[in-house]
Amino acid sequence: MAYLVVTIKEILDQEAFDEYAEKVQPILQKYDGWWVAIEAHHETRAGTWPYVRTVLVEFPSIGRAQQWYDSPEYREIIPLRQRAIDANIVMVRSLRDKE
């Protein structure tokens, strides 16, 4: 398994964000990704967490996550995401991922 971790610093355009969220869902499904968590109300236990939202998406492998991100369908909506949010996006390989 692998995870996509998105930390959103700021929502720049709510309408674009809503459109992005609607468009990204079927693309995630096509590449076997699914939402694990979408959290706007964090419980910070140590340090600071300067993000307005955190999203966790699970994929069956890091390869599948990379295929999703590099797919023509997702590449097409990246400009929409960039207009909508200021975010960090990282892919994290699960310790169980053998790929």
Secondary structure, 3 states (H helix, E strand, C coil): CEEEEEEEEEECCHHHHHHHHHHHHHHHHHCCCEEEEEECCCCCCCCCCCCCEEEEEEECCHHHHHHHHHCHHHHHHHHHHHHHEEEEEEEEECCCCCC
